[in-house]
Structures are given as structure tokens and as C-alpha cells.
Amino acid sequence: MDIKEKNIKEISRQLLIDKKIPVTRPRILFLEILLKNKGPLKVEDVILKSKGNLAVSSIYRIINDLKETNLIDEFQTLDNTKVIEIIEDEHHHHIFCQSCGTVLDFVLNTKLEKNLEKEIVQIESTYDISVLSHRLELVILCKKCK
């Protein structure tokens, strides 16, 4: 095991400890896969990247456990494929390639994000609602698919 892998394993362990989630080998392996990917991953990609070291039933159980503790987020792609990612401190949005299904993260500049938040406050007032969160999704054709 090289230093990078050891660090990812330790980061995975610490994420679980910080959220007071029992540290288990399957959870560590699952988080290692997400951390190595550095972005959203389709559940089927997690299954492939686990190379048989995680049972599919375990993966879905882990996803549910980690979602409940707000360690990971889950959302759907345009074709209703389940995608997961580790929740980070920095608020971000997603880009979806309509052709190949690639999912990427992006961050709005601070001014644009603040303007969006002002719009959300206006929407809350207009409709007498409380917005709990927001997501901006861009549907694209990636460079490969153009």
C-alpha cells in the first residue's frame, strides 16, 4: 500500500469517526472509491470499481446509512441513474452530458451564487415557502460527444 492509498484509507476512517458512524471495512472501501474519484460517481461505477470486494446489497445499505448521516449526497442524472458523492463544505452544482452521461461538479462565482440566493429569498416570499436547498444543473454535450 503506497502513501497515497494509506492517506485515503485514513481520511475514509476519519470521515466515519467524525460522523460517529461505526468504522467497518466495507464503509472504508466505499469511501475510498468515492475519494479516489474526486467527484460524483454513478452507483454502477462504484460497483465496478469495488472489483467484487463489496457486495451490491452492501453498497446500497452503505449509501442509505451514509445519506442519513449527511456524509454523502445522492441525486439522479437525466436518465434517472443514481449518482452519489461525498458532501463537501463548498456548495456546488452539476453538469450532465446528455449523450454519454458524464457528471461533473462546478462552483458558481461568489457574486452569482449570492444573486441566486437573493432570487431564492424572493421565491420564498412570493410562494410562502421555505427552500431547504437548491441545485443548478446544466445539461451539455461534452467535448467527447460534440
MOLIN-V623271 format. One record per pair of residues at least 12 apart in sequence whose C-alpha atoms are under 8 Angstrom apart, sorted by the first residue. I is the first residue (numbers start at 0). J is the second residue. D is the distance in whole Angstrom. If there is no record, write none. Layout:
BEGIN
I;J;D  I;J;D
END
This chain:
BEGIN
7;31;6  7;34;7  7;35;8  8;27;7  8;28;8  8;31;6  11;27;5  11;30;6  11;31;6  11;34;8  12;27;6  14;70;8  18;68;7  18;70;7  20;68;8  25;53;6  25;57;8  25;61;8  26;61;6  28;49;8  28;53;8  29;45;8  29;49;8  29;53;8  29;58;7  29;61;8  32;45;7  32;48;7  32;49;7  33;45;8  33;84;7  33;85;7  34;85;8  38;84;6  38;85;8  38;103;7  38;104;7  39;82;6  39;83;6  39;84;5  39;85;8  39;102;6  39;103;7  39;104;7  40;82;5  40;83;5  40;84;6  40;102;8  41;80;7  41;81;6  41;82;4  41;83;6  42;80;8  42;81;6  42;82;6  42;83;7  46;58;8  69;86;7  70;85;6  70;86;6  71;83;7  71;84;5  71;85;4  71;86;5  72;84;5  72;85;6  72;86;6  76;95;7  76;100;7  76;102;8  77;95;7  77;97;7  77;100;8  90;106;7  91;104;6  91;105;6  91;106;5  91;107;7  91;134;8  92;104;6  92;105;5  92;106;6  92;107;8  92;134;6  92;135;5  92;136;6  93;105;6  93;134;8  93;135;7  93;136;5  93;137;6  94;136;6  94;137;5  94;138;6  94;139;7  95;136;7  95;137;6  95;138;5  95;139;6  96;138;6  96;139;5  96;140;5  96;141;6  97;138;6  97;139;6  97;140;6  98;140;6  98;141;8  98;144;6  99;144;7  101;141;8
END
